[in-house]
């Protein structure tokens, strides 16, 4: 009898060792930790992050983990939620594009929380993060669930449960139960990402991470979960209307011999250069290029953005995208993001403040912006995330710019110095340059760390010290 997918995942997780990871994978994990902690500290004061921190801080744990920016230790599932909100909220953390898009660094909050709670080594943490990336990205390759009304974070319940089980050193049986528990109660509705967007858009994965950690905690204590969770009569495949049959072969043990080694999907993911939904990154780059060509004082009569289906469906079709009322809607609006890049010559946190995205002049300009589908660009997706931006000018010129692989894309990666520059832009205002440098230094040496205590301490805000 063939093994179920849950068996395959559990066997893979238990077999994976730090020594199996390539140097490139280890290095990339460190880069993603730097990038994610930068996003978290940069968003620390944002309203939903403060709400999550306040709720999580009501709970304490003897073997807990630190809520970023504080000295408070909460149960690791609650810490995963609070820290996950911060990592995700600015929509600035990394991305993987496939049949289902994802932000796999969302897994880091769960791995970091569990690692601290059990005193895991830096190498254990690196291995768990690489595992989580591998699982989530492979699921995204297998099937799209958003078209059926389910949110991509649903896959994150499985990846965070497996990363947590790996750190807890659960055996294959209990790891499988962690997966089963995560799956039976982990489905998230896609309503989180349609229409006028709320805080939940930025915290939905944090909730999946909380559930993944919780599932592993229960399995560690001996709780069993329903099986087979994927192939069962009322299981995941049946309820979601998808087939995951091609996933199991990706988790065969012993590991298949590949160029990049096992758990190397992280190398195919992309880091964001601008704080906006990933499908807009190439449009931003194109708009900034065109701005340099236009010159001062020239009227822009119209703008047309040609894009691929995923981009149009997710961030370029609903009427709310032309009159964003919330930050969450603004950073998920292809017309707004592209237009403000052209007008302001930058896309930073300032462009996602209410006084900017609700500016009547911006809304008036957005009336000139059209979004159209382009079959050629769609055929390139997800290998490329292409946009073409056209502007018609008052002086009669028609200018166009196409970008296929924006800065930070896996095929156009950021240098280490650029990743660290992004970190400093986000963190220096919060902690100062010297403390920001210390955090980067600690992550660079994560593979040598006995635990993550020093790293968590380095991120405390002054008022919490």
ABEGO torsion letter per residue (X at the ends): XBBBAAAAAAAAAAABBAAABBAAAAAAAAAAAAAAAAAAAAAAABAAAAAAAAAAAABBBABBBBBBGBABBBBAAAAAAAAAAAAAAAGABBBBBBABBBBAAAAAAAAAAAAAAAGBBAAAAAAAAAAAAAAAAAAAAABBAAAAGBBAAAAAAAAAAAAAAAAAGBBAAAAAAAAAAAAAAABBBAAAABEBBBAAAAAAAAAAAAAAAAAAAAAAAGBBBBOBAAABAABAAAAAGBBAAAAAAAABOBBBBBAAEBGAAAAABBBBABBBBAAAAAAAAAAAAAAAAAEBGBBBABBBBBBBAAAAAAAAABAAAABBABAAAAAABAAAAAAAAAAAGBBBAAAABAAAAABAAAAAAAAABBBBBBAAAAAAOAABBBBBBBBBBAAGBBBBBBBABBBGBAABBBBAAAAAAAAAAAAAAAAEAAAAAAAAAAAAAAAABABAAAAAAAABBAAAX
